[in-house]
Amino acid sequence: MEIKKVKSIRAFAPASIGNVSCGFDVLGMAVEAPGDEVELTLTSDQRVTMKKIYGDSGRLPLAADQNTASVAVQSFLNSINSSQGVEIILHKNLPLGSGMGSSAASSVAALVAINHLMNEPYSKKELLTFALDAERIACGAGHADNAAPCLLGGCVLVRDYNPLDIVEIPTPDRLYCTLVHPHLEVKTADSRRILRKMISISDAVTQWGNVAGLVAGLMLSDYPLIGRSLKDVVAEPIRSVLIPGFDEVKAAAVQAGALGCGISGSGPTLFAFSDALETAERVGKEMKNSFLKNGLESDVFVSKVNKEGARIIE
């Protein structure tokens, strides 16, 4: 493929709620903020390079084969047999190990940018394959519950991985998300390692019922059903021990009027759903106060469901 003239663009990819309580590795939802941004510049040296990373305190790798943004871009270029050179600057606005899809946001923003610069050979949904290549670098597993909603927006069901089958789930207009990120880090690989390898039939039946109930509640705009379905009997009982004051914070969210509350992805961020902005803001305040009682500062983000997903911003 012919090398293009130097050209730059900037893209944004939002945080996401992985699992959405009961949907371990199969459900995810995008929020409006926070999110990562990338600047991509086409160059003539036929290499993908990470030029600079802002906001990570020097913790993320600059090596092109180890950073999710550059790995995703290289996978994209390989697929179109291109030796195009690319220089990447990453603005890391999502905290590392937060459970908000940090690694996915970096790769997805980079993919939307390179796809645009290369005249969009792929649809958004087709870009997901390259994002999963990057996720394997980040945590050893190519799960799509963060990458898919981050890329496409809204709530996404990963019906199957072989072959990849993605279903976009409609969400109610009055559904608000509260994300509360306590100031501690939980590595995705560690949080996956502690999970049980086997679960009982009774737990499986409970989980299946909640996944189906949540999907139905979202599609029907049935807020009470959404709340009743935000129950996880597979990962939450184990992962919650990594989050100081988890039970108290969750109880505070429900007492403040949340439909339900759970762990976002692998944690330690907690999410809550509400049916009004005022409620969502009150829930965030009470959750933050509850974390403080357990000696943890936290950041609160309140937004509607992000139905657009990753986008070009300049």
C-alpha positions in Angstrom: 0.0 0.0 0.0 1.3 3.5 -0.9 2.6 5.5 2.0 0.4 8.5 2.7 1.5 12.0 3.4 1.9 12.9 7.1 -1.5 13.5 8.6 -2.8 13.7 12.2 -6.1 13.1 14.0 -7.3 12.8 17.5 -9.9 10.3 18.9 -11.7 9.7 22.1 -12.9 6.4 23.6 -15.1 6.2 26.8 -14.9 4.2 30.0 -17.2 1.2 30.2 -18.8 -1.0 32.8 -17.8 -4.6 32.2 -20.0 -7.5 33.2 -22.8 -5.1 34.4 -23.1 -7.3 37.5 -24.5 -10.6 36.3 -23.1 -10.7 32.7 -19.6 -11.9 33.4 -17.5 -11.5 30.1 -20.7 -11.2 28.0 -22.3 -7.8 29.0 -20.8 -4.3 28.9 -22.0 -0.7 28.8 -20.4 2.6 27.8 -20.6 5.8 29.8 -20.0 9.4 28.7 -17.0 10.2 30.8 -14.2 9.7 31.6 -12.2 8.4 28.7 -8.9 8.1 26.9 -7.7 10.2 23.9 -5.1 9.4 21.3 -3.3 11.5 18.7 -2.2 9.5 15.6 0.2 10.8 13.0 1.0 9.0 9.8 4.7 8.9 9.1 7.0 7.6 6.4 9.3 5.4 8.5 7.1 2.3 8.2 7.0 1.7 12.0 4.3 1.9 14.6 5.8 3.8 17.6 4.5 5.1 20.9 5.9 8.7 21.0 4.5 9.8 24.4 2.0 8.9 27.1 0.5 11.5 29.4 -1.3 10.8 32.7 0.1 7.3 33.5 3.0 8.5 35.8 5.4 6.5 33.6 3.8 3.2 34.3 2.6 2.1 30.8 5.1 0.6 28.3 6.2 2.7 25.3 7.3 -0.5 23.5 5.0 -0.9 20.5 4.5 -4.6 21.1 3.4 -4.1 24.7 1.0 -1.1 24.7 -2.6 -1.8 23.8 -2.9 1.3 21.5 0.1 0.4 19.4 -0.7 -3.4 19.4 -4.2 -2.6 18.1 -2.9 -0.3 15.3 -0.3 -2.8 14.2 -2.9 -5.6 14.1 -5.1 -3.3 12.0 -2.3 -2.5 9.6 -1.3 -6.2 9.3 -4.8 -7.0 8.2 -4.7 -4.6 5.3 -1.1 -5.6 4.4 0.1 -2.0 5.0 3.6 -0.9 6.1 2.3 2.5 6.9 4.2 4.3 9.7 2.2 5.6 12.6 3.2 7.7 15.6 1.0 7.5 18.7 0.5 9.9 21.6 -1.8 8.6 24.3 -3.6 10.8 26.8 -4.4 8.4 29.6 -7.4 9.9 31.5 -8.6 6.5 32.8 -6.9 5.2 36.0 -5.0 2.0 35.6 -6.5 -1.1 37.2 -9.8 0.7 37.8 -12.4 -1.7 36.3 -13.5 0.9 33.8 -12.1 -0.6 30.7 -8.8 1.3 30.7 -6.9 -0.9 28.4 -9.8 -1.2 26.0 -10.3 2.6 25.8 -6.7 3.1 24.7 -6.8 0.5 21.9 -10.3 1.5 20.7 -9.4 5.2 20.5 -6.3 4.3 18.4 -8.3 2.0 16.2 -11.0 4.6 15.4 -8.2 7.1 14.6 -6.2 4.8 12.3 -9.4 3.5 10.5 -10.3 7.1 9.8 -6.8 8.0 8.5 -6.7 5.0 6.3 -10.1 5.9 4.6 -12.2 3.5 6.8 -11.7 0.1 5.3 -13.6 -1.4 8.3 -16.9 -0.7 10.1 -16.8 0.0 13.8 -17.9 -3.5 14.6 -15.2 -5.0 12.4 -12.6 -3.1 14.4 -13.4 -5.1 17.5 -11.2 -8.0 16.4 -8.1 -5.8 16.6 -9.1 -4.5 20.0 -9.3 -8.0 21.3 -5.7 -8.6 20.1 -4.7 -5.7 22.3 -6.8 -7.0 25.3 -4.8 -10.2 25.2 -1.6 -8.2 25.7 -3.2 -6.3 28.6 -4.6 -9.2 30.7 -4.0 -12.5 28.8 -7.6 -12.8 27.6 -9.4 -11.4 24.6 -12.7 -10.6 26.4 -15.0 -8.1 24.6 -17.2 -6.8 27.5 -15.3 -3.5 27.7 -14.0 -3.2 24.1 -17.3 -3.7 22.4 -19.4 -1.1 24.3 -16.4 1.3 24.3 -16.2 1.0 20.5 -20.0 0.8 19.6 -21.6 2.7 22.6 -24.6 1.6 24.5 -25.1 -1.8 26.1 -23.6 -4.8 24.2 -24.1 -8.5 24.6 -21.3 -10.8 23.5 -23.4 -13.8 22.5 -20.5 -15.9 21.5 -16.7 -15.6 20.9 -16.3 -18.4 18.4 -17.2 -16.8 16.0 -17.5 -13.4 17.6 -21.2 -12.5 17.7 -22.0 -9.0 19.1 -25.6 -7.9 19.9 -26.4 -4.3 20.7 -29.1 -3.9 23.4 -31.3 -0.8 23.5 -31.2 1.1 26.8 -33.8 3.3 28.5 -33.5 7.1 28.0 -33.8 7.7 31.7 -31.1 5.3 32.8 -28.2 7.0 34.6 -24.9 5.5 35.6 -22.9 6.4 38.7 -19.3 5.3 38.7 -17.3 5.6 42.0 -13.6 4.8 41.7 -11.8 4.3 45.1 -8.1 5.2 45.1 -6.7 1.7 44.9 -5.8 -0.6 42.0 -7.0 -4.1 41.2 -5.2 -5.8 38.3 -7.5 -7.6 35.9 -5.2 -10.6 35.7 -5.2 -11.0 39.5 -9.0 -10.6 39.8 -9.5 -13.3 37.2 -7.1 -15.6 38.8 -9.0 -15.7 42.1 -12.3 -16.8 40.5 -13.7 -20.2 41.0 -13.1 -22.6 38.1 -16.5 -24.3 38.7 -19.9 -23.1 39.9 -23.0 -25.0 41.1 -26.0 -25.6 38.9 -28.1 -23.5 41.3 -25.7 -20.5 41.0 -25.7 -20.9 37.2 -29.5 -20.9 37.1 -29.6 -17.8 39.2 -27.1 -16.1 37.0 -28.8 -17.0 33.8 -32.1 -15.7 35.1 -30.5 -12.4 36.1 -28.8 -11.9 32.7 -32.0 -12.6 30.9 -33.9 -10.3 33.3 -31.4 -7.5 32.9 -31.5 -7.6 29.1 -35.3 -7.7 29.1 -35.4 -4.8 31.6 -33.2 -2.7 29.5 -35.2 -3.4 26.3 -38.6 -2.9 28.0 -37.4 0.2 30.0 -38.6 -1.7 33.1 -36.5 -0.1 35.8 -37.6 -2.3 38.7 -36.7 -5.4 36.6 -33.3 -3.8 35.9 -32.8 -3.4 39.6 -33.9 -6.9 40.5 -31.5 -8.3 37.9 -28.3 -6.5 39.1 -27.2 -9.5 41.1 -24.0 -11.5 40.6 -23.5 -14.8 42.3 -20.4 -15.8 40.3 -17.7 -13.1 40.5 -18.9 -10.4 43.0 -18.8 -12.6 46.1 -15.1 -13.3 45.5 -14.0 -10.0 44.0 -15.7 -7.9 46.7 -13.2 -9.0 49.3 -10.6 -6.9 47.4 -12.6 -3.7 47.9 -12.6 -2.3 51.5 -16.1 -1.5 52.7 -17.8 -3.0 49.6 -21.0 -4.1 51.4 -21.4 -0.8 53.1 -20.9 1.2 49.9 -23.3 -1.0 48.0 -25.9 -0.6 50.8 -25.4 3.2 50.7 -26.1 3.3 47.0 -29.4 1.3 47.3 -30.5 3.4 50.4 -29.9 6.6 48.4 -32.3 5.3 45.7 -30.2 3.4 43.2 -31.9 0.7 41.2 -28.9 -1.5 42.0 -25.2 -1.5 42.5 -22.3 -3.8 41.6 -18.6 -4.1 40.7 -17.6 -2.5 37.4 -15.5 -5.1 35.5 -12.9 -6.5 37.8 -13.1 -3.6 40.2 -12.4 -1.7 42.4 -14.8 0.8 40.7 -18.4 0.3 41.7 -21.3 1.3 39.5 -24.9 2.0 40.3 -28.0 2.6 38.0 -30.7 5.2 38.7 -33.8 6.4 36.8 -33.1 10.1 37.3 -30.1 12.4 37.3 -30.8 13.8 40.7 -30.9 10.3 42.2 -27.7 9.3 40.4 -25.9 12.3 41.8 -27.2 11.6 45.4 -26.1 8.0 45.0 -22.6 9.1 44.0 -22.3 11.4 47.1 -23.4 8.6 49.5 -21.1 6.0 47.9 -18.2 8.4 48.2 -19.0 9.1 51.8 -19.2 5.4 52.6 -15.8 4.8 51.0 -14.4 7.7 53.2 -15.7 5.9 56.3 -13.5 3.0 55.2 -10.4 5.2 54.7 -10.6 5.6 51.0 -10.8 8.7 48.8 -12.7 8.2 45.6 -13.7 9.9 42.3 -17.4 10.1 41.2 -18.6 10.2 37.6 -22.3 10.5 36.7 -23.6 10.2 33.2 -26.3 8.8 30.9 -25.5 5.7 28.8 -23.1 6.7 26.1 -24.8 5.5 22.9 -22.2 6.8 20.5 -19.0 5.1 21.7 -15.6 6.0 20.4 -15.4 9.0 18.1 -13.1 11.3 16.2 -12.8 14.6 18.0 -10.4 16.6 15.7 
